[in-house]
Amino acid sequence: HNCVICGNGHANHLPMNCPYGTTLSHGTKVSHLSSISQIGFLASSQGRLGPGLYLTTKQHATAIAAHRGDGTGVCVIHCHVRLGSVKDNGRHNDNAGSWRGKYDCCKGLHPKWASNPEFPEWCLKDTAKCVVKEVELVNGVIDGNVNFPNVTIRIKGNCTFRTQNGRAILNFPSGV
């Protein structure tokens, strides 16, 4: 296997099981899942730590997804990540992302936000160093195809999957 996490072109493991990575999570709207599965993560063009892919712990990603989803469902994507060289920015903002010249990632402590306490966050420069390992969905409608080979998708509540062509609709009601 070619492992994008450790860079081994002949690895005996899948990237999601690479011993050189760490597990972090990304919370987002359910409506973003199809796009992420088709083209991968898109780095934010701006943020508290500058441009990049923002990740945090499972607990905080769930709270972020619930807030951003605004009642339309929760999507938490658990990833295996190769952080590389990390700058610890503490509580300081770096909107310009000045760390990007010397580091692969920046870690910071995000201030209280949307009734959530401070939480750790990581901003990853290269989204290719992040491999989806598991997806958690709670309620919501997912429009479009979802294709995550070898990835566990956990569904809670009522989730409906609708393809782009409208032919196949999968509904996973609570308790299934």
C-alpha positions as CSV (number, residue, x, y, z in Angstrom):
1,H,0.0,0.0,0.0
2,N,1.0,3.6,-0.6
3,C,0.7,5.3,2.8
4,V,0.2,9.1,2.5
5,I,0.6,9.4,6.3
6,C,4.2,8.0,6.7
7,G,5.2,8.3,3.0
8,N,6.0,4.6,2.6
9,G,5.2,3.5,-0.9
10,H,5.2,-0.2,0.0
11,A,3.6,-0.1,3.5
12,N,2.1,-3.2,5.0
13,H,-0.8,-1.1,6.4
14,L,-3.5,1.2,5.2
15,P,-3.1,4.9,5.8
16,M,-6.0,4.9,8.3
17,N,-4.0,2.4,10.4
18,C,-0.6,4.0,10.0
19,P,1.4,3.8,13.3
20,Y,2.9,7.3,12.6
21,G,-0.4,9.2,12.7
22,T,-2.8,10.5,15.3
23,T,-6.6,10.5,15.4
24,L,-8.3,13.9,15.3
25,S,-11.8,14.9,14.2
26,H,-13.5,17.4,12.0
27,G,-17.1,18.6,12.7
28,T,-19.2,19.9,9.8
29,K,-22.7,20.1,8.3
30,V,-24.2,16.8,7.1
31,S,-24.7,18.5,3.7
32,H,-20.9,18.7,3.2
33,L,-20.4,14.9,3.4
34,S,-20.9,14.0,-0.2
35,S,-18.4,16.7,-1.4
36,I,-15.8,15.6,1.1
37,S,-16.2,11.9,0.0
38,Q,-15.9,12.8,-3.6
39,I,-13.0,15.4,-3.7
40,G,-11.6,15.3,-0.2
41,F,-11.2,18.0,2.4
42,L,-10.9,21.6,1.2
43,A,-8.7,23.7,3.4
44,S,-10.3,26.8,4.8
45,S,-9.0,30.0,3.2
46,Q,-9.0,31.8,6.5
47,G,-9.3,31.1,10.2
48,R,-7.9,31.8,13.7
49,L,-4.7,30.0,12.8
50,G,-4.7,30.9,9.1
51,P,-5.6,28.8,6.1
52,G,-5.7,25.0,6.5
53,L,-7.8,22.1,7.6
54,Y,-9.1,22.5,11.1
55,L,-9.3,19.5,13.4
56,T,-10.0,18.9,17.1
57,T,-10.9,16.2,19.5
58,K,-14.0,14.0,19.0
59,Q,-16.0,15.7,21.8
60,H,-15.3,19.2,20.5
61,A,-15.9,18.2,16.8
62,T,-19.3,16.9,17.8
63,A,-20.2,20.3,19.5
64,I,-18.9,22.2,16.4
65,A,-20.9,20.0,14.0
66,A,-24.1,20.5,16.1
67,H,-23.6,24.3,16.1
68,R,-22.7,24.5,12.4
69,G,-25.5,22.1,11.4
70,D,-28.0,24.4,13.1
71,G,-30.5,21.6,13.5
72,T,-29.9,20.0,10.1
73,G,-27.9,17.1,11.4
74,V,-24.4,16.4,12.8
75,C,-21.5,15.0,10.8
76,V,-18.2,14.2,12.6
77,I,-15.4,12.8,10.5
78,H,-12.6,11.0,12.4
79,C,-9.3,11.1,10.7
80,H,-5.9,9.6,10.9
81,V,-3.4,12.5,10.6
82,R,0.3,13.0,10.1
83,L,0.8,16.3,11.9
84,G,4.5,16.6,11.1
85,S,6.3,19.6,12.6
86,V,3.8,21.4,14.9
87,K,3.9,25.0,16.1
88,D,2.2,25.5,19.5
89,N,0.5,28.9,19.2
90,G,-1.2,28.7,22.6
91,R,-4.1,31.2,22.8
92,H,-2.7,33.5,20.2
93,N,-4.3,34.2,16.8
94,D,-2.3,33.9,13.6
95,N,-4.9,34.8,11.0
96,A,-2.1,35.1,8.3
97,G,-0.8,31.6,9.0
98,S,2.8,32.8,9.4
99,W,3.7,29.3,10.8
100,R,3.1,27.7,7.3
101,G,6.7,28.6,6.2
102,K,8.4,26.5,8.8
103,Y,5.7,24.0,10.1
104,D,3.3,21.5,8.8
105,C,0.7,22.2,11.4
106,C,-0.3,24.7,14.1
107,K,-1.9,23.9,17.4
108,G,-3.8,26.4,19.4
109,L,-6.3,26.8,22.1
110,H,-9.6,28.1,20.7
111,P,-11.4,30.6,22.9
112,K,-14.9,30.0,24.3
113,W,-17.3,29.9,21.4
114,A,-21.0,29.3,20.9
115,S,-21.4,28.3,24.6
116,N,-18.5,25.8,24.3
117,P,-15.5,26.1,26.6
118,E,-12.0,26.6,25.3
119,F,-10.8,23.7,23.2
120,P,-7.7,22.5,21.4
121,E,-7.5,22.8,17.7
122,W,-5.0,21.9,15.0
123,C,-4.7,23.6,11.6
124,L,-3.1,21.3,9.1
125,K,-1.3,22.8,6.1
126,D,-1.6,19.8,3.7
127,T,-5.0,18.1,3.6
128,A,-3.4,15.1,1.9
129,K,-1.9,14.2,5.3
130,C,-5.4,13.5,6.6
131,V,-7.1,10.2,5.9
132,V,-10.8,9.6,6.8
133,K,-11.1,6.7,9.2
134,E,-14.7,6.9,10.4
135,V,-17.8,9.0,9.9
136,E,-20.5,9.6,12.5
137,L,-23.9,11.0,11.3
138,V,-26.8,12.0,13.5
139,N,-29.9,12.9,11.7
140,G,-30.0,14.9,8.4
141,V,-30.3,14.5,4.7
142,I,-27.3,13.7,2.6
143,D,-27.7,14.7,-1.1
144,G,-25.3,13.1,-3.5
145,N,-23.1,10.0,-3.6
146,V,-21.0,9.1,-0.5
147,N,-18.0,6.9,-1.2
148,F,-15.5,6.2,1.6
149,P,-13.8,2.8,0.9
150,N,-12.8,0.9,4.0
151,V,-14.4,3.6,6.3
152,T,-16.9,2.8,9.0
153,I,-20.0,5.1,8.8
154,R,-22.0,5.2,12.0
155,I,-25.6,6.4,11.7
156,K,-27.8,7.6,14.7
157,G,-31.2,9.1,14.5
158,N,-32.9,9.6,11.1
159,C,-30.6,9.9,8.1
160,T,-31.7,10.0,4.5
161,F,-29.3,9.6,1.6
162,R,-30.4,10.9,-1.8
163,T,-28.3,10.4,-4.9
164,Q,-27.8,13.2,-7.4
165,N,-29.8,11.4,-10.1
166,G,-32.8,11.0,-7.7
167,R,-33.2,7.3,-8.4
168,A,-32.0,5.7,-5.2
169,I,-33.0,7.0,-1.8
170,L,-31.8,5.3,1.3
171,N,-33.4,6.1,4.6
172,F,-32.0,5.0,7.9
173,P,-34.6,5.7,10.5
174,S,-33.7,5.7,14.2
175,G,-33.1,2.2,15.6
176,V,-31.9,0.6,12.4
